[in-house]
Amino acid sequence: MDNQTTQYKPVALGEWMITMLICAIPIVNIIMLFIWGFGSNTQPSKANWAKATLIWFAIIIAFYVLVFIAILGGMATSSSY
């Protein structure tokens, strides 16, 4: 193993402010989350945050799909009477 240690600079407050602003823009936010999460030039803490945010997006979308299917199923069974 190599004895070299890699030191990471923390993400500055200003960079987080810009990140949050970009994430407030529809469609652009998803594209940028993929770039930050899987790009090679992103700091590790920001990359992990982007990946976690994408996972939450996937969980929320899956939940909405299940609710939508349940509502459609309920409507289909109630309309047969």
N, C-alpha and C positions, 0 to 999 in steps of 0.2 A: 504494500500500500504506500501511497505517496504521502509524505509528511506535510505537503503544502495544504494550507487551509484557505478556503475561499471565504472572503468576507463580503457580505451583501450590504449595500446602503439601504436604509429604510426608504420607503416611498414618502416623498415630501408632502406636506399639507396641500400645497398648490397643485401638485399632480393629482392628488385625490379629488380636489375640487373640480378639476378639468374632467377627470374620469367620471364623476357623478353627473356633470353637465352632459357629457356625451351619452351616458346611459339613460338620460331623460328623453333622448330623441328616438322616436319609434323606428324600427327596422335597423337603423344605424347601430343601436345598442347591441342587438344580437350579433351583427357582423363583427363589431369591435370586441365583444366578449370572446368570440372564437379566435380572433387575432391575438388578444391578450392572453387567453388561456393556453393556446397551442403554438404561439410564436416563439422564436428563439431569442428575441431581443427584449423580452419582458422580465422584470424583476420577479423572483420566485413568489413573494407574498402577493403581488398583484395577479400573477398567473393562477395561484391557488384560489384567490378570491373570485376570479373570472370563472374558473371551473366550477366552484361551489354555486355561483349564481346560475350558471347554465343547468346544473343539476336541479336546483330549485325550480327553474322555468319548466323543466321536463316533468317534475312532480306535479306542478300546478296544472299543466296542460293535461296530463293523464287524469288528474282528479276531475277537471272540467269535462273531459270526454266521458268518463264514467257517469257523472251526473246527467249529462246530456242523453246518454243511452238509457239511463233509468227513467228520465222524464218521457222520452219517446216510447219506451216500453209501457209505462203507465198510461200514456195517452192511447196506445194501440189496444190495450186490454179494456179500457173504459169506453172506447168508441164502439165496441162490438155489441153492446147492450141495446 
